[in-house]
Each structure stands twice: as C-alpha cells, then as structure tokens.
Amino acid sequence: MQKVTLNNGKEMPVLGLGLYKLTDEAATITAISAAANAGYRLFDTASAYKNEELVGKAIARLSVPREELFITTKVWNNAQRLGDIEGAFSRSLERLRLDYVDLYLIHWPVPGCYAGTWRALERFLADGRAKAIGVSNFEIRHLEELRKVSGIVPAVNQIENHPLWYQQELIEYCRDNGIQVQAYAPLARGAYLDNDVMCVLGTKYAHTPAQVGLRWAVQKGLCVIPKSQDPERIRGNARIFDFEIEDEDMAIIDTLNQNYRAASIPEDLRDIQF
Ligand SMILES: NC(=O)c1ccc[n+]([C@@H]2O[C@H](COP(=O)([O-])OP(=O)(O)OC[C@H]3O[C@@H](n4cnc5c(N)ncnc54)[C@H](OP(=O)(O)O)[C@@H]3O)[C@@H](O)[C@H]2O)c1
C-alpha cells in the first residue's frame, strides 16, 4: 500500500476504507476483514457514523498488528457546541477499544467553535492519544482562521472531491501549506460511474470508471477513502496502483467538474454558507 508522509512525519496510506452507513455488525466485520485481506490498512469512521463500537470489534479481530493499522475518527458538531471535546474523544477511544487513534479530525467547522476545538485536539496530539490531528470540510477561510490561533498546521483536510466536484483551489492551497487532502465520497456515491467519458476512459485503460476516478485523485496527490461493503468492490477499488492515466486524459477528467455535491451538509449547519 502506497503511503504519504504527513507534515508531522507520520505516514498515512493513500487508500483507505470509508465506513459511513456501515451499521450492520456482520456487514462491518466482513467489509473490514475483506479490506484488510486486500491490503487496506486505513479505516475511516466518525462518532457521527454510530459504528465506532462495531469498527472496534472488527479491527480487534484482524491479525494485522495495531502499528500497521491507521484508524481515523472525528469529533461531531454537538460535542463542539458543548465544548466537550475531551469527553467525545475518550468515548470514541473506548468504543474503538483503542488507546490512540492515528488521526483525529474536526468533522465540520462549526462557526464560533472550531478554533477552540482545535486547541483541544492539540492536547491529544501532545499526550499521544492522537498521532496526527486534522480537519474535515474546511474551506480556505477556515484554514486561515486556524492559522491565526495555532502554530500547528492540520495534517489532513478531508473534503469531498471527485471528477464531478474538483476542488482545485482548495487542493492547491492545502498543498502549498503542507496539508494533505484526503478525498471523501471519491466515487461521488456512484454519480459518475455511468458517465460516458469515464466509461470510455475505463475501456481505454482496462479498468472500471470507479478505478479511473480513484486513480485520477491519486495522481493529483490526494488520498482516497471509497466506501463499500461489498468484498468484490472493496478489492476492485484497491486496484488503482497498476496503471497510469495520461496527462491529456487527466485534463479531460478535470473538465467534468460541475461542483456536484454528493454528500449532504448536516442539518445543524444547513444555513451556513460553505
Ligand atoms: N468528513 C466527512 O464529512 C465525510 C462525508 C462523507 C463521507 N466521508 C467518508 O468518506 C467515505 C466515502 O464516502 P461515501 O461513503 O460518502 O461515498 P463513496 O465512497 O463515493 O461511495 C460509496 C457508494 O458507492 C458504492 N460503491 C463503492 N464501490 C463501488 C464500485 N466499485 N462500483 C459501484 N459502486 C460502488 C457503495 O455501495 P456498496 O457499499 O454497496 O459497494 C456506496 O453506495 C465515507 O464512508 C466516510 O468514511 C466523510
């Protein structure tokens, strides 16, 4: 599995398994086990996914040593509003049966809260319970705000990105500031998989449109966390390191952008302009 080195020196796999919507015990155990067998080491959950307990159970059954795994979880908006970041983090660790996570993220930039939340995450980094800390759904203005209050630059910004929503300006800002972008919903939840251009390119490269979309992101220097609970798709989504998309085809995929948001903004942040 290819890795990137984050701005604090820690390595992170380029590919991981997204775990949103996986709340069935048997399905979660099957998915995580299939992924581990296919070479995945990164698993992405969040307290908001309400599956940390299942994820903890599933990873405890793996024969992969803990130090080879990369577990990400996130602090949700209610904990930020209550200022209960320590409580939320302790409960996540307990549910996951872990004494540390590899990456702890602020799930959304809750206005008026996220700078304070970041200071709490800095403490988890200092005491070793989070090996890296980062953010999610942060735009340039949120990252600039953090820069004013903290000397610690987020290691990761996890954002929605795929051929139908290519967040070029934000990605370039992150690259210039040492923040690794990790693309969520990298399959746009299926929205581009029957796109004519992606199908033609799939045929050209003898890979599926899903693999072409994931490969496009990886060639742009992004990490990707496609979700699947189907072992066959989990294996297929990992087969993205055995081909290279030519520059002119990368440029063609860039033109598919239509700022299409596949994931929804949470109810409690709907009125906020992102
Ligand atoms: N930070 C955030 O705010 C945020 C927001 C959204 C998501 N995320 C993270 O990012 C992960 C991925 O995003 P996502 O789950 O929203 O969307 P996604 O990975 O773009 O798409 C997942 C959907 O595509 C299907 N799928 C997977 N592989 C496929 C393939 N090869 N061919 C056809 N269909 C396929 C899956 O169904 P099957 O399971 O049936 O295969 C599922 O319905 C999440 O699970 C979560 O960990 C983070």
The ligand as an SDF file (V2000), in Angstrom:
LIG
                    3D

 48 52  0  0  0  0  0  0  0  0999 V2000
  -15.7560   14.0190    6.5340 N   0  0  0  0  0  0  0  0  0  0  0  0
  -16.9760   13.9920    6.0470 C   0  0  0  0  0  0  0  0  0  0  0  0
  -17.7890   14.9170    6.2400 O   0  0  0  0  0  0  0  0  0  0  0  0
  -17.3940   12.8270    5.2190 C   0  0  0  0  0  0  0  0  0  0  0  0
  -18.5900   12.8770    4.4770 C   0  0  0  0  0  0  0  0  0  0  0  0
  -18.9330   11.7840    3.7120 C   0  0  0  0  0  0  0  0  0  0  0  0
  -18.1130   10.6660    3.6780 C   0  0  0  0  0  0  0  0  0  0  0  0
  -16.9660   10.6120    4.4210 N   0  0  0  0  0  0  0  0  0  0  0  0
  -16.0960    9.4230    4.4480 C   0  0  0  0  0  0  0  0  0  0  0  0
  -15.7610    9.0730    3.1170 O   0  0  0  0  0  0  0  0  0  0  0  0
  -16.1760    7.7310    2.8630 C   0  0  0  0  0  0  0  0  0  0  0  0
  -16.5520    7.5590    1.4070 C   0  0  0  0  0  0  0  0  0  0  0  0
  -17.5900    8.4380    1.0280 O   0  0  0  0  0  0  0  0  0  0  0  0
  -19.1130    7.9660    0.7890 P   0  0  0  0  0  0  0  0  0  0  0  0
  -19.3390    6.6900    1.5030 O   0  0  0  0  0  0  0  0  0  0  0  0
  -19.9710    9.1020    1.1030 O   0  0  0  0  0  0  0  0  0  0  0  0
  -19.1900    7.7660   -0.7970 O   0  0  0  0  0  0  0  0  0  0  0  0
  -18.3740    6.9740   -1.9170 P   0  0  0  0  0  0  0  0  0  0  0  0
  -17.2370    6.2320   -1.3400 O   0  0  0  0  0  0  0  0  0  0  0  0
  -18.1230    7.9350   -3.0160 O   0  0  0  0  0  0  0  0  0  0  0  0
  -19.4690    5.9670   -2.4830 O   0  0  0  0  0  0  0  0  0  0  0  0
  -19.9670    4.9060   -1.7160 C   0  0  0  0  0  0  0  0  0  0  0  0
  -21.1040    4.2610   -2.5080 C   0  0  0  0  0  0  0  0  0  0  0  0
  -20.6060    3.7230   -3.7340 O   0  0  0  0  0  0  0  0  0  0  0  0
  -20.8700    2.3100   -3.7810 C   0  0  0  0  0  0  0  0  0  0  0  0
  -19.6650    1.7050   -4.3780 N   0  0  0  0  0  0  0  0  0  0  0  0
  -18.4620    1.5060   -3.7990 C   0  0  0  0  0  0  0  0  0  0  0  0
  -17.5920    0.9880   -4.6580 N   0  0  0  0  0  0  0  0  0  0  0  0
  -18.2540    0.8320   -5.8290 C   0  0  0  0  0  0  0  0  0  0  0  0
  -17.8800    0.3400   -7.0990 C   0  0  0  0  0  0  0  0  0  0  0  0
  -16.6430   -0.0940   -7.3350 N   0  0  0  0  0  0  0  0  0  0  0  0
  -18.8210    0.3270   -8.0900 N   0  0  0  0  0  0  0  0  0  0  0  0
  -20.0750    0.7650   -7.8390 C   0  0  0  0  0  0  0  0  0  0  0  0
  -20.4790    1.2670   -6.6650 N   0  0  0  0  0  0  0  0  0  0  0  0
  -19.5750    1.2940   -5.6520 C   0  0  0  0  0  0  0  0  0  0  0  0
  -21.1180    1.8720   -2.3650 C   0  0  0  0  0  0  0  0  0  0  0  0
  -22.0380    0.8030   -2.3050 O   0  0  0  0  0  0  0  0  0  0  0  0
  -21.6280   -0.6330   -1.6770 P   0  0  0  0  0  0  0  0  0  0  0  0
  -21.2470   -0.4280   -0.2610 O   0  0  0  0  0  0  0  0  0  0  0  0
  -22.8820   -1.4280   -1.8390 O   0  0  0  0  0  0  0  0  0  0  0  0
  -20.4950   -1.1610   -2.5250 O   0  0  0  0  0  0  0  0  0  0  0  0
  -21.7530    3.1250   -1.7610 C   0  0  0  0  0  0  0  0  0  0  0  0
  -23.1370    3.1670   -2.0440 O   0  0  0  0  0  0  0  0  0  0  0  0
  -17.3240    7.5300    3.8460 C   0  0  0  0  0  0  0  0  0  0  0  0
  -17.6770    6.1710    4.0210 O   0  0  0  0  0  0  0  0  0  0  0  0
  -16.7680    8.1990    5.0690 C   0  0  0  0  0  0  0  0  0  0  0  0
  -15.8150    7.3490    5.6980 O   0  0  0  0  0  0  0  0  0  0  0  0
  -16.5920   11.6930    5.1800 C   0  0  0  0  0  0  0  0  0  0  0  0
  1  2  1  0
  2  3  2  0
  2  4  1  0
  4  5  1  0
  4 48  2  0
  5  6  2  0
  6  7  1  0
  7  8  2  0
  8  9  1  0
  8 48  1  0
  9 10  1  0
  9 46  1  0
 10 11  1  0
 11 12  1  0
 11 44  1  0
 12 13  1  0
 13 14  1  0
 14 15  2  0
 14 16  1  0
 14 17  1  0
 17 18  1  0
 18 19  2  0
 18 20  1  0
 18 21  1  0
 21 22  1  0
 22 23  1  0
 23 24  1  0
 23 42  1  0
 24 25  1  0
 25 26  1  0
 25 36  1  0
 26 27  1  0
 26 35  1  0
 27 28  2  0
 28 29  1  0
 29 30  1  0
 29 35  2  0
 30 31  1  0
 30 32  2  0
 32 33  1  0
 33 34  2  0
 34 35  1  0
 36 37  1  0
 36 42  1  0
 37 38  1  0
 38 39  2  0
 38 40  1  0
 38 41  1  0
 42 43  1  0
 44 45  1  0
 44 46  1  0
 46 47  1  0
M  CHG  2   8   1  16  -1
M  END
$$$$
